[in-house]
Each structure stands twice: as structure tokens, then as C-alpha cells.
Amino acid sequence: MLNTITGRSAFLALLKDEGVTHLFGNPGTTELPIMHALKDHPDLTYVMGMQESIVVYMADGFSRASGRLSACNVHVAPGLGNAMGALFSAKFTGTPMILTAGQQEQGHGLTEPLLYDSLVPMAQPLVKWAVEVTRLEDLPRIVRRAAKIATTPPTGPVFISLPGDILNNEAGIDLASSTRIDTRVRPSDEMIEALADRILRAERPVLLCGDELVKSDALEEAAQLSEVLGCPAFQSTIPFGAHFLSERPCFMGSLNRDQKQVRDTLSPYDTMIVLGSDVLRMSVWSPTEPMPDNLRIVQIGLVDWEIGKNYPAEMAVKADVRETIKALIPVLQRKGGRALAERAQQGIAALAKSNWSAKRESAIAASKKASSAKPISGDWLTHSLVQALPKDAILVNEGLTAARFLTNLFPYRDRWSMHGNAAGGIGWGLPAAIGVQFAHPDRPVTCISGDGSAMYSVQALWTAANQKLPITYVICNNGGYRIIKQRLKSFHGNDHYIGMDFVDPPLDWVGLAKSMGMNAVRVTEPDTLPDVLKQSQSGSRNGPTLIDVVVDGTV
């Protein structure tokens, strides 16, 4: 005899059994059954966001900073619509997330009541799987399947529509059990041998490193591979995570998204070994092809959509990057022998004057030259922030123009140390930092954001204050959409900036933050900036702090 349980309580019990610890949400009437049931599940933390995109961004930040399944709940059709930009971001990063929305009761929806629309077709383009529950007895199967799909590489968000009658009904149902697919697979011995032979034939190899190194916990293995080969390693063109250990001798930093510069950077090499990355994703069109004509590709990863997508791979291996590298290194050493070891030693020595660490010293020197500029230079802000951060800090980056050199200065020391805006839609940073802090309650989290980006999701500050999270928010206040101004001038020779300024009236960031219960301070003097940033990182705090830094907005 099965125990009788309501759909709402079964839903929350299923989430918890799938490893979900936080439910990020914004409730409406159709979600009230879930809110009613939460009192019986005190071990599930409900985090309220004041708009649905905030909700999804928080869940995205949590999953990206932990590698764990997250869950978020939004309000019927308008709420799902509000969340679509954030869901697009989660799709881009392959975030393992269960997104749910309350739905009108079955039958009642047929009358097209207020707020009703069919939810599954809305969500489908941006998720791995979308479904509506039509029988309470099917709820366990659906939630279990959704969790399995979301967490199986290529990972990504899924969507479940929850009609009110399903949540309020009672039945004797079996909650079943969780399924996780182990995808930490390595290639066959024959393929490992072939990979080693091909890589050893390369005269000038180069590594391109991406997000799968984070998901697979393979940063150390990737660094070891670069050192065994003595070859440079670049981060992918969208540096939205800690995709390589910055202070290792072969790391060269990130490729940018300027097609000509990327082509020039890669032209000296004959073989590019792509480790869990997309290949040369660009932003704006250019007549220049970023891939050099004679550069051959060896590509390894589990996201097969990216393998050979735009550029053919001479060798394409669908496998876990960590397990593959672990199997590959000893074979390379055995086959390469002393000659490989000597070549690697020479290669590492040759990189010493141009690797990330060397370029960081140059970037520090350049930023110090701007230490007295007023308005405050974005480069001086970036330098001062990095100097203020403790070694275990986690940085959430949506600084765009003012923080242009952040990845040149901030060292990635572990796979969770940096998270950046990946998909390009602005407004991600402020709420994502909340999810990151929940994922790492014992580490200091700092979010740097442009003022334009921050205004897309300013409501997130209330949630940070409500939850008493010790996040430091640094707002780069240049009074406008500087990146759009730069591109209007660069692409069209036009310096008549319409609809790109926030100066009449100006934004009062200190007032905004304080109105939401936060501590806040405004900084206009470059000489006081380092101390303010250092103070924000010292001691324990019972809540977030916002630092409004007035930075140079000239184009």
C-alpha cells in the first residue's frame, strides 16, 4: 500500500532527493500549492527573486559554481516570458537546471483565463526537454527524467509545467529513485595511441581550452598536458569561467574576438588541440576568417555539437576531457621519450617572457600609470580590485569595458574562482553572484558589473540583502552604455550617441542600494579606491555591500 501524498509535497520531495538544496523562485497564484507545501520541507531553502529573470540567473550561478543540479520556479506564461533571456544564458552554458512554472488547472486552461498560454512550446527552443504533467501518477517519472536529462552531458536546462490540479491532488504514488549517467568515459586504447601519434607529429601544437575542463574538473590535467608538450595554452574566445590555471607556465591568456588578431595569434601553429571548448566563437562579423588556413584541429569533448561545427576536426573524440588527458599523457611520454621531454623544456622556457604571468606584470605596470586619473580609470579599478581580493575569492564578472583587463590580472587558481557573463545578454552578474554565494558560503564573493548591466537586474540587490549574503558588489559607473558608444564610433564613425547615457537624471547607486537594505559607498577619488576595496574584503559581514565607483566613460 503506497502512502498518500499531495502533488505539491511530492514535487518538493522529489527535488530534494535529486540533490536540490535551494529553490529559487518568484511565486504567483498558480505557485501557491508549492508555497503551501514548503512549510513541510524546511530543509529546502526558498530564495525569492523579485523578477523571473533574476530567479533563473540565481539558479544558473548556483549550478555554474557548484556543478550541481539547481531548481527554479516562475509564474505561468508572463513569468516564463520574463525568464527567457536568462534561460537562453543557461542553455549557452549547459547549466543543469530544472525550471518549472505553475499552470492553470487542466480544463480551466481551455477557457483561456487571465495569464494562460501553452507553456511547453514557449520553453522548448531553449531547453533539452519540456513537458507538462497531466497525471499526478506521472510526476515522479517526469521529475526523475528531467533531472537525469539536465545532468547528462551535454548538460542543460529542462522545463516542467505544473498545473494546479496536479499539485493539489492526492494519490498513493511511488516516488521511485534517482538516475545519474556516468559519462566519464575515455577513448579506446587504439584511439589514445592514434591521438598520441598525431600530436607528436605536430611541430608547433597549441591548446585551446574551454568550459568542459571546469565541468570535468580537469584543470590540473590540462596544465600537465601543456607542460608535457611544452606548448602554449589559450583560453577560448569567451572567457566566462576559470578554464585554465593562470599561473602555470604555458598559459597565454584568452584569445579575443577580433578575427584578425586571432588569426595572427594562431598562424605560427600547425595543430590546435581543442579541449572541451567551442572553436573561435566570434561576436561581430568580419571579412577576415579567424582560423589560419594551415591549422589542423584535434578536438576532444562530450559536447558533440561543438565538435567540427564550424571547422573540420582531423581527429574528433567524444569523451570526457579529464579521463582522456589522464590516459593520453603517459602514452605521449612513452612514445615521445627524451626527445619530447627536451622539446617541452625548451618550449616552456621560450614561453616565459610572453605567458600569462609575464603579461600580467606588464598589465599591472600599465594600470599603475592610470592611478591618478580622474574620473577613475577602469584599468586602475581592475588592478585595485584584484589586489584587494583574498586568495580564495570568487569573482563574478560582468564588467564589460571598465573591467576589460580583468582576466589579464585575476589568476584562476581553481575551477570555481571566476564566473563571467557567457551568452552576452546583460544583467546576469548581480543575481548570479547570489547563486554563487549560496554554492560557496565559506568563500568571499565579489561581483563587478557595469552600471548598464546592473540596471537590468537591480532587484537582485534586495535578495542579497534579504538573505544577508556577504557579497561585495562593485559598480563601474560610467553613466552610459559605453560599449555601444565605442562600437557606434568604430563601426560607423558616428559619435552622436542617442539613447546611450544615464546622466539626466544620473543614477544614484548608493541611494538604490540603501533603499534595498544594503551598505553602500560612492568612490570618486582614485587614491581612496584601494583602501575602500580592501575594507570591503576584511572581516565578517552580515549582509552585502555595494561600492559605486565613478569611472571614465570617454570613448
C-alpha positions in Angstrom: 0.0 0.0 0.0 1.5 3.3 -1.1 1.4 6.3 1.2 -0.9 9.0 0.0 0.8 12.3 -0.8 -0.1 15.6 -2.5 1.4 16.6 -5.8 2.9 19.7 -4.2 4.7 17.8 -1.5 5.7 15.0 -3.8 7.3 17.6 -6.1 9.4 19.1 -3.4 10.4 15.7 -2.0 11.5 14.6 -5.5 13.6 17.8 -5.9 15.4 17.1 -2.6 16.0 13.5 -3.4 17.6 14.7 -6.7 20.1 16.7 -4.7 18.4 20.1 -4.9 19.1 22.2 -1.8 17.7 25.6 -2.9 14.6 26.5 -4.8 14.9 29.9 -6.5 11.5 31.4 -7.2 9.0 34.2 -7.7 5.5 33.0 -6.7 2.1 33.8 -8.1 -1.3 32.3 -7.5 -0.6 29.2 -9.6 2.5 28.5 -7.5 0.7 28.8 -4.2 0.4 25.0 -3.8 4.2 24.9 -3.8 4.5 27.7 -1.3 1.9 25.9 0.9 4.0 22.8 0.9 7.3 24.4 1.8 6.4 24.6 5.5 6.7 20.8 5.5 10.1 20.8 3.8 12.2 23.1 6.0 15.4 21.6 4.7 14.7 23.1 1.2 15.8 26.8 1.2 13.5 29.0 -0.8 15.2 32.1 -2.3 12.8 34.7 -3.6 13.8 36.9 -6.6 11.8 40.0 -7.5 11.5 39.2 -11.2 11.7 35.9 -13.1 14.9 36.6 -14.9 16.6 37.2 -11.5 15.3 33.8 -10.4 16.8 31.9 -13.3 20.1 33.8 -13.1 20.4 32.9 -9.4 19.9 29.2 -10.2 22.4 29.5 -13.1 25.0 31.0 -10.8 24.4 28.3 -8.2 24.9 25.4 -10.7 27.9 27.0 -12.5 29.6 27.5 -9.2 28.9 24.0 -7.9 28.4 21.7 -10.8 25.2 20.6 -9.1 21.6 20.4 -10.3 19.6 23.6 -9.5 15.9 24.3 -9.5 13.8 27.4 -10.1 10.1 28.2 -10.3 8.4 31.0 -12.1 4.8 32.2 -12.6 2.8 31.0 -15.6 3.2 32.4 -19.1 4.3 36.0 -18.3 6.8 34.8 -15.8 8.2 32.3 -18.2 8.4 35.0 -20.8 10.3 37.2 -18.3 12.7 34.4 -17.8 13.5 33.6 -21.4 16.7 35.8 -21.7 18.1 34.1 -18.6 17.1 30.7 -19.9 19.0 31.5 -23.1 22.1 32.1 -20.9 21.6 28.7 -19.1 21.3 27.0 -22.5 24.5 28.6 -23.7 26.5 27.4 -20.6 24.8 24.0 -20.4 23.6 24.7 -16.9 21.9 21.6 -15.3 18.7 23.2 -14.2 15.1 22.2 -13.7 12.9 25.2 -14.5 9.2 24.9 -13.5 6.2 27.1 -13.9 2.8 26.9 -12.3 0.0 26.4 -14.8 -3.8 26.9 -14.8 -5.7 23.8 -13.8 -6.3 21.3 -16.6 -9.6 22.1 -18.2 -9.6 25.6 -16.9 -6.8 26.4 -19.2 -9.1 25.6 -22.1 -11.2 28.7 -21.3 -8.0 30.8 -21.7 -8.2 32.5 -18.4 -6.0 35.5 -17.4 -2.3 34.7 -17.6 -2.8 31.5 -19.5 -0.9 30.3 -22.5 0.6 26.9 -23.5 4.0 26.8 -21.7 5.8 23.9 -23.3 6.0 25.5 -26.8 7.4 28.6 -25.2 10.2 26.8 -23.4 11.1 24.2 -26.0 13.6 26.2 -28.1 15.8 26.8 -25.0 15.8 23.6 -23.1 16.8 19.9 -23.6 13.3 18.7 -22.7 10.0 20.4 -22.0 6.8 18.7 -20.7 3.6 19.3 -18.9 2.4 16.9 -16.1 -1.1 15.6 -17.0 -1.4 12.9 -14.3 -0.2 13.0 -10.7 1.0 9.4 -11.0 3.4 10.6 -13.7 5.0 13.3 -11.6 7.8 11.1 -10.2 8.7 9.8 -13.6 8.8 13.2 -15.1 10.9 14.8 -12.3 13.3 11.9 -12.3 13.7 12.0 -16.1 14.1 15.8 -16.1 16.9 15.5 -13.5 18.6 12.8 -15.5 18.4 14.7 -18.7 19.6 18.0 -17.2 22.7 16.4 -15.6 23.8 14.2 -18.5 26.3 15.8 -20.9 25.8 17.8 -22.8 24.1 19.2 -19.7 21.5 21.9 -19.8 18.1 23.2 -18.6 14.8 21.4 -18.7 11.3 22.6 -18.2 8.2 21.2 -16.4 4.8 22.8 -16.5 2.9 22.1 -13.2 -0.9 22.5 -13.5 -2.6 23.5 -10.2 -4.8 20.4 -10.0 -1.8 18.1 -10.3 -0.2 20.0 -7.3 -3.3 19.9 -5.2 -4.4 16.3 -5.9 -3.6 13.4 -3.6 -2.7 9.9 -4.6 -0.7 6.9 -3.5 2.3 7.2 -5.7 5.8 5.7 -5.8 8.4 8.4 -5.8 10.9 6.0 -7.4 14.7 6.8 -7.3 17.3 8.9 -9.0 19.3 8.0 -12.1 22.7 9.5 -12.9 24.6 8.5 -16.0 28.4 8.2 -15.6 29.9 9.8 -18.7 33.5 9.9 -17.5 34.5 7.8 -20.5 37.8 7.7 -22.1 38.6 6.7 -25.7 39.7 3.2 -26.7 43.3 2.2 -26.3 43.6 2.4 -30.1 42.3 5.9 -30.2 44.7 7.0 -27.4 47.6 5.6 -29.3 46.4 7.4 -32.5 45.9 10.6 -30.7 49.4 10.4 -29.2 50.9 9.7 -32.7 49.1 12.6 -34.2 50.0 15.1 -31.5 53.6 14.0 -31.6 53.7 14.7 -35.3 52.8 18.3 -34.7 55.7 20.6 -34.9 54.0 23.6 -33.3 51.0 22.4 -31.3 48.7 24.8 -29.3 45.9 24.1 -26.8 42.5 25.8 -26.8 40.7 25.3 -23.5 37.1 25.7 -22.7 34.3 25.1 -20.2 34.3 21.3 -20.2 37.6 21.5 -18.3 35.6 23.1 -15.5 32.7 20.7 -15.7 35.1 17.7 -15.8 37.4 19.1 -13.0 40.3 18.8 -15.5 42.3 22.0 -14.9 45.3 20.2 -13.5 45.3 17.6 -16.2 45.1 20.3 -18.9 48.1 22.1 -17.4 50.1 18.9 -17.2 49.3 18.2 -20.9 50.6 21.6 -21.9 53.8 21.1 -19.9 54.4 17.6 -21.3 54.2 19.1 -24.8 55.8 22.4 -23.9 53.1 24.2 -25.9 51.1 27.3 -25.3 47.5 27.1 -24.0 44.9 29.7 -24.7 41.5 30.1 -23.1 38.6 30.2 -25.5 37.4 33.5 -27.0 34.6 33.8 -24.4 36.4 33.7 -21.1 33.3 33.0 -18.9 35.0 30.7 -16.5 38.3 29.6 -15.0 39.2 27.4 -18.0 42.9 27.0 -17.2 45.2 27.5 -14.2 46.5 31.0 -14.9 49.9 30.8 -13.1 51.1 27.6 -14.9 53.9 28.4 -17.3 52.2 27.5 -20.6 49.1 29.6 -20.1 48.9 32.5 -22.5 45.6 34.0 -21.5 42.4 34.3 -23.5 42.0 34.7 -27.3 39.9 37.8 -28.0 37.1 38.1 -30.5 38.9 40.2 -33.1 39.2 37.9 -36.1 42.4 39.4 -37.5 44.1 39.3 -34.1 43.1 35.7 -33.5 44.3 34.7 -36.9 47.6 36.4 -36.4 48.0 34.8 -32.9 47.3 31.3 -34.2 49.2 31.5 -37.5 52.5 30.2 -36.1 50.9 26.8 -35.1 50.2 23.8 -37.1 47.9 21.8 -34.8 45.3 23.0 -32.4 44.2 20.6 -29.7 40.8 21.7 -28.5 39.9 20.6 -25.0 36.2 20.9 -24.2 35.7 24.2 -26.0 33.8 25.8 -28.8 36.2 26.9 -31.5 36.8 30.6 -32.1 33.3 31.8 -31.4 33.2 35.5 -32.5 30.8 38.4 -31.9 30.5 40.8 -34.8 31.1 39.9 -38.5 34.5 40.5 -40.1 35.7 39.7 -43.6 38.7 38.0 -42.0 38.5 34.3 -41.2 39.9 33.8 -37.7 41.1 30.2 -38.4 44.5 30.1 -40.2 44.5 28.1 -43.4 47.1 25.5 -42.3 46.0 25.0 -38.8 44.7 21.4 -38.2 42.3 20.5 -35.4 42.2 17.7 -32.9 39.1 18.0 -30.8 38.1 16.3 -27.6 34.9 16.7 -25.5 31.4 15.5 -24.7 29.5 18.3 -26.3 29.5 16.8 -29.8 27.5 19.8 -31.3 30.7 21.8 -31.0 33.0 19.2 -32.5 33.6 20.1 -36.1 30.7 22.6 -36.0 32.4 25.4 -38.0 35.9 23.9 -38.7 36.5 20.3 -39.6 38.4 18.2 -37.0 41.1 16.0 -38.3 40.6 13.8 -35.2 37.3 14.1 -33.3 36.9 12.3 -30.0 33.7 12.3 -28.0 35.0 11.6 -24.5 35.5 13.1 -21.1 38.4 15.5 -21.2 39.9 14.6 -17.9 39.8 10.9 -18.4 41.2 11.3 -21.9 44.1 13.5 -20.8 44.9 11.2 -18.0 45.1 8.3 -20.4 46.9 10.3 -23.1 49.8 11.8 -21.1 51.7 8.6 -20.2 51.3 7.4 -23.8 52.8 10.7 -25.1 55.7 10.3 -22.6 56.3 6.7 -23.6 56.3 7.4 -27.3 58.0 10.8 -27.1 60.7 9.8 -24.8 63.6 12.0 -24.0 63.2 14.0 -27.2 59.7 15.1 -26.1 60.9 16.0 -22.6 63.8 18.1 -24.0 61.5 19.8 -26.5 59.0 20.5 -23.8 61.6 22.0 -21.6 62.7 24.3 -24.4 59.2 25.2 -25.2 58.3 26.2 -21.6 61.5 28.3 -21.4 60.6 30.1 -24.7 57.1 31.0 -23.3 58.4 32.5 -20.1 58.6 36.1 -21.4 55.2 36.0 -23.1 53.0 33.8 -20.9 50.1 35.0 -18.8 52.3 35.7 -15.8 54.7 37.8 -17.8 51.8 39.7 -19.5 50.2 40.2 -16.0 53.3 42.1 -14.9 53.0 44.4 -17.9 49.3 44.9 -17.3 50.0 45.8 -13.6 52.6 48.3 -14.7 50.2 49.8 -17.3 47.3 50.1 -14.8 49.5 51.8 -12.2 50.2 54.6 -14.7 46.5 55.4 -14.5 46.5 55.5 -10.7 45.9 59.2 -10.6 43.5 59.6 -13.5 40.1 61.2 -12.8 37.5 60.1 -13.5 38.9 56.8 -12.2 40.4 54.6 -14.9 38.7 51.3 -15.3 42.2 49.7 -15.5 43.1 51.2 -12.1 39.8 49.9 -10.7 40.5 46.5 -12.0 44.1 46.4 -10.6 42.9 47.8 -7.2 40.2 45.2 -7.0 42.4 42.3 -7.8 45.0 43.4 -5.3 42.2 43.7 -2.6 40.8 40.2 -3.1 41.9 37.3 -0.9 43.4 34.2 -2.4 40.2 32.2 -2.0 38.0 34.9 -3.6 35.4 34.0 -6.2 34.9 36.7 -8.8 31.7 37.2 -10.8 32.5 39.4 -13.8 30.1 41.5 -15.9 32.4 44.5 -16.1 32.5 44.7 -19.9 34.5 47.8 -20.8 35.7 49.1 -17.4 37.0 45.6 -16.5 38.5 44.8 -19.9 41.7 43.6 -18.4 40.2 41.6 -15.5 41.2 38.2 -17.0 44.7 39.6 -17.5 45.1 40.4 -13.8 42.9 38.0 -11.8 44.5 34.5 -11.5 42.3 31.4 -11.9 43.5 29.1 -9.0 40.7 26.6 -9.1 37.7 25.8 -11.3 35.2 27.9 -9.3 37.3 31.0 -8.9 35.8 33.1 -11.7 32.4 33.2 -13.5 31.6 35.6 -16.3 28.8 36.5 -18.5 28.8 33.9 -21.2 25.8 34.3 -23.5 26.1 38.1 -23.9 22.7 39.2 -22.6 23.4 41.8 -19.9 22.0 41.7 -16.3 23.4 38.3 -15.4 26.0 39.3 -12.9 24.1 40.7 -9.9 21.8 37.8 -9.4 24.3 35.1 -10.5 26.5 36.2 -7.6 23.8 35.3 -5.2 23.7 31.7 -6.6 27.5 31.6 -6.4 27.5 32.7 -2.8 24.9 30.1 -1.9 27.1 27.5 -3.6 30.2 28.6 -1.7 29.0 30.1 1.7 32.5 30.0 3.1 34.3 31.9 0.3 34.2 35.6 -0.3 32.3 36.5 -3.5 32.7 39.8 -5.3 30.7 40.9 -8.3 31.9 43.6 -10.7 29.3 45.0 -13.1 28.8 47.8 -15.4 26.0 50.3 -14.4 24.0 49.5 -17.6 24.2 45.7 -16.9 23.3 46.2 -13.3 20.2 48.1 -14.0 18.8 45.1 -15.9 18.7 43.2 -12.7 18.9 45.7 -9.9 16.2 43.9 -7.9 18.7 41.2 -7.1 20.3 43.6 -4.6 17.2 43.2 -2.4 17.5 39.4 -2.5 21.2 39.6 -1.5 20.2 41.9 1.5 17.2 39.7 2.4 19.4 36.6 2.6 22.2 38.5 4.4 24.8 37.4 1.9 28.2 38.9 2.4 28.7 39.7 -1.3 30.7 42.8 -2.4 29.1 44.5 -5.5 31.4 46.8 -7.4 29.5 49.0 -9.9 31.5 50.5 -12.7 29.6 53.7 -13.1 30.4 55.4 -16.4 27.0 56.8 -16.9 26.0 55.0 -20.0 26.3 52.2 -22.5 30.0 52.7 -23.2 30.5 49.6 -25.3 27.7 50.6 -27.6 29.2 54.1 -28.0 32.5 52.5 -28.8 31.1 50.3 -31.5 28.9 53.1 -33.0 32.1 55.2 -33.3 34.3 52.3 -34.5 31.9 50.7 -37.0 30.1 53.8 -38.3 32.3 56.8 -37.5 29.4 58.3 -35.6 29.9 60.0 -32.2 26.3 61.2 -31.9 25.2 58.9 -29.0 21.4 58.7 -28.8 19.8 56.7 -26.0 23.2 55.6 -24.5 23.6 57.9 -21.5 22.3 57.8 -17.9 23.1 61.4 -17.0 19.7 63.2 -16.9 19.0 62.2 -14.3 22.1 60.3 -13.1 21.7 57.0 -11.3 22.1 57.2 -7.6 23.6 53.8 -6.8 24.2 54.5 -3.2 20.6 55.5 -2.8 19.4 52.5 -4.7 21.4 50.1 -2.6 20.4 51.6 0.7 16.8 51.5 -0.3 17.1 47.8 -0.5 18.8 47.4 2.8 22.5 47.3 1.8 25.5 49.2 2.9 26.9 51.4 0.1 29.6 53.9 -0.6 30.5 56.1 -3.6 34.1 56.5 -4.7 35.2 59.3 -7.0 38.9 59.7 -5.9 41.4 57.3 -7.4 43.7 57.5 -4.3 41.0 56.3 -1.9 39.8 53.4 -4.1 42.3 50.8 -3.0 41.5 51.2 0.7 37.8 51.1 0.1 38.1 47.9 -1.8 40.4 46.3 0.8 38.0 47.3 3.6 35.1 45.6 1.7 37.0 42.3 1.9 38.0 42.5 5.5 36.2 40.9 8.4 32.8 39.2 8.6 29.7 41.0 7.4 26.0 40.3 8.0 24.9 41.3 4.5 26.1 42.7 1.2 28.0 45.9 0.4 27.8 48.0 -2.8 30.7 50.2 -4.0 29.7 52.7 -6.6 32.9 53.6 -8.5 32.7 56.6 -10.8 34.9 55.6 -13.8 35.9 57.1 -17.0 33.2 56.9 -19.7 35.0 58.6 -22.5 35.0 56.8 -25.9 
